[in-house]
Amino acid sequence: MTMLLVQGSYQVLNFQPDGDTVAFKPTNPKAFDELDGCPVKLDSKNIVRLRLEAIDALETHYSRTGPAVHQPLEFAHKAAEELLSFLGFTGVRHNGETVTAATPKEAPGFILTQGADKFGRCVALIGAGAPPAADGTQVNVDVALLRTTANHHMLATGLAYPTFYKKFLPELRAEMAAVAQQARTSGLGLWPSDVTTAPDGAVITGLPSLTGDVVILPKLFRRLVDHFNLVEPSLNGFPTFLAGGGDELVIEPAGTPELSLKPLVEIVNGGTAVRMTTSPEDIVFTEG
């Protein structure tokens, strides 16, 4: 698949990077004009927020429907640390989730993108150091190039979940799925603690269960938090809430279409726990 290569530098000071988002300042901000679809949102300093393609790390500050909440911070912070280390940062210090110091102050790199999500975040494969082609050119992204990216690295270390969208080429999805499965089999990173598809499910007794106890797919976490904030702080009615959520998707390899997450989620253990019936790498979402 071809993606636009944009050269620039990663920015961390006074930002809140996590395991799948980081700020980036393009060398040429007009490079994004070549993209179709939702426009990439740049701030007044021409800095854009990147969302890493095909992965999802545990949340450090989710606040779409209420006060900011997080998933278990052990793995959320490990993911953020691993990403910044891959990009070349050392000596990173924080005030809460905000970076207050790092060496260097910015790190050179490049991104490969097809465009932005509905929030204006640039969805990208991201690389450190010198780019493989000229700034602003279309690059054929194959498996070999994919393996050099932070996206691939985060799955290989077991510190992020595979989370795929339909624009991402099946050949590249297959590679990312394989490396995630290998990390799971090897017991790396968060996988020994993951209960997303565990037979007994993730026991949920309220919001503290989500923020401090259970390690689950971040998208499921976000939907649970939204349900708690907008409906009620229990699993009662959660499947009905999902049915109205509009998470259009396809289940692979059969290519079975679904209009929500509801068919993939079940309440177990007498209504005290929730689990997904499909592994994350077998789900392809239509939109983020």
Secondary structure, DSSP 4 states (H G I P E B T S, - for coil): -EEEEEEEEEE-TTS---SSEEEEEESSGGGGGG--SSPPPB-TTS-EEEEETTEEPPPS-B-SSSS-B-S-HHHHHHHHHHHHHHTT-EEEEEETTEEEEEESSEEEEEEEEEEE-TTSPEEEEEEESS-SS-TT-EEE--HHHHTTSHHHHHHHTT-SEE-EETTS-HHHHHHHHHHHHHHHHTT-TTGGGB-SS-TT-EE-SSHHIIIII-B--HHHHHHHHHHHHHT-SSSTTHHHHHHTS---EEETTTTEEESSSGGGEEEETTTTEEEESS-GGGEEES--
